[in-house]
């Protein structure tokens, strides 16, 4: 989000997402990661771990994320999966949409 203009917050969020991505890939757990800006960008399931990392490395702050829309898109993606157990992990900088902090 735009509140991630503080590079340390953006770096922390990318690293956390990369760690989850690598853990899932290493355990052969189906997963996908989305980045949100004006459009969402999926890291396509089935991509190798290195390709996923390169896509994560390209994340740039683009403005506040509308969390309701983001969560609805993720819920829809999960609803199409057949696995009995599903999880949604949200990596967020903690600031509300449009809040750039002090």
ZIMO-V515565 format. One record per residue. N is the residue number from 0. SS is DSSP state (helix for helix, strand for strand, loop for the rest). PHI is phi in degrees with one decimal (none if undefined). D_LAST is the distance of its C-alpha to the last C-alpha in whole Angstrom. Layout:
BEGIN
<<N | SS | PHI | D_LAST> <N | SS | PHI | D_LAST>>
END
This chain:
BEGIN
<<0 | loop | none | 16> <1 | helix | -62.1 | 14> <2 | helix | -66.5 | 11> <3 | helix | -86.9 | 13> <4 | helix | -59.5 | 13> <5 | loop | -68.2 | 11> <6 | helix | -56.7 | 15> <7 | helix | -66.1 | 15> <8 | helix | -69.0 | 14> <9 | helix | -63.2 | 17> <10 | helix | -60.7 | 19> <11 | helix | -63.3 | 19> <12 | helix | -64.7 | 20> <13 | helix | -64.5 | 22> <14 | helix | -64.2 | 24> <15 | helix | -63.4 | 24> <16 | helix | -66.2 | 26> <17 | helix | -62.5 | 28> <18 | helix | -63.6 | 29> <19 | helix | -64.7 | 30> <20 | helix | -57.9 | 32> <21 | helix | -66.4 | 34> <22 | helix | -62.6 | 35> <23 | helix | -64.0 | 36> <24 | helix | -62.2 | 38> <25 | helix | -66.5 | 39> <26 | loop | -94.8 | 41> <27 | loop | 57.9 | 42> <28 | loop | -99.6 | 39> <29 | loop | -58.3 | 39> <30 | loop | -160.3 | 35> <31 | loop | -147.0 | 33> <32 | strand | -119.9 | 29> <33 | strand | -119.4 | 28> <34 | strand | -110.0 | 25> <35 | strand | -122.6 | 23> <36 | loop | -153.5 | 22> <37 | loop | -59.6 | 24> <38 | loop | -130.6 | 27> <39 | strand | -88.9 | 27> <40 | strand | -125.5 | 29> <41 | strand | -80.9 | 31> <42 | strand | -93.2 | 32> <43 | loop | -64.7 | 36> <44 | loop | -57.2 | 38> <45 | loop | 94.7 | 41> <46 | loop | -64.2 | 39> <47 | loop | -71.3 | 39> <48 | helix | -58.6 | 37> <49 | helix | -66.0 | 36> <50 | helix | -64.0 | 36> <51 | helix | -59.3 | 33> <52 | helix | -63.0 | 31> <53 | helix | -65.9 | 32> <54 | helix | -67.5 | 30> <55 | helix | -62.8 | 27> <56 | helix | -63.5 | 27> <57 | loop | -86.8 | 26> <58 | loop | -65.9 | 23> <59 | loop | -131.0 | 21> <60 | loop | -64.8 | 18> <61 | loop | -130.5 | 19> <62 | loop | 128.4 | 16> <63 | loop | -60.0 | 16> <64 | loop | -85.6 | 18> <65 | loop | -79.6 | 20> <66 | helix | -63.0 | 21> <67 | helix | -60.6 | 24> <68 | helix | -61.9 | 26> <69 | helix | -60.8 | 25> <70 | helix | -66.9 | 27> <71 | helix | -64.7 | 29> <72 | helix | -62.5 | 30> <73 | helix | -67.0 | 30> <74 | helix | -60.1 | 32> <75 | helix | -62.2 | 35> <76 | helix | -60.5 | 35> <77 | helix | -66.9 | 36> <78 | helix | -66.6 | 38> <79 | loop | -86.7 | 41> <80 | loop | -88.5 | 41> <81 | loop | -94.2 | 44> <82 | loop | -58.7 | 43> <83 | loop | -72.0 | 43> <84 | loop | -112.4 | 40> <85 | loop | -131.0 | 37> <86 | loop | -138.9 | 33> <87 | loop | -122.2 | 30> <88 | loop | -112.4 | 27> <89 | loop | -105.0 | 24> <90 | loop | -106.8 | 21> <91 | loop | -141.3 | 18> <92 | loop | -80.7 | 14> <93 | loop | 90.1 | 14> <94 | loop | -96.5 | 11> <95 | loop | -65.3 | 13> <96 | loop | -53.1 | 14> <97 | loop | 81.2 | 12> <98 | loop | -87.8 | 9> <99 | loop | -96.4 | 7> <100 | loop | 76.7 | 4> <101 | loop | -69.6 | 0>>
END
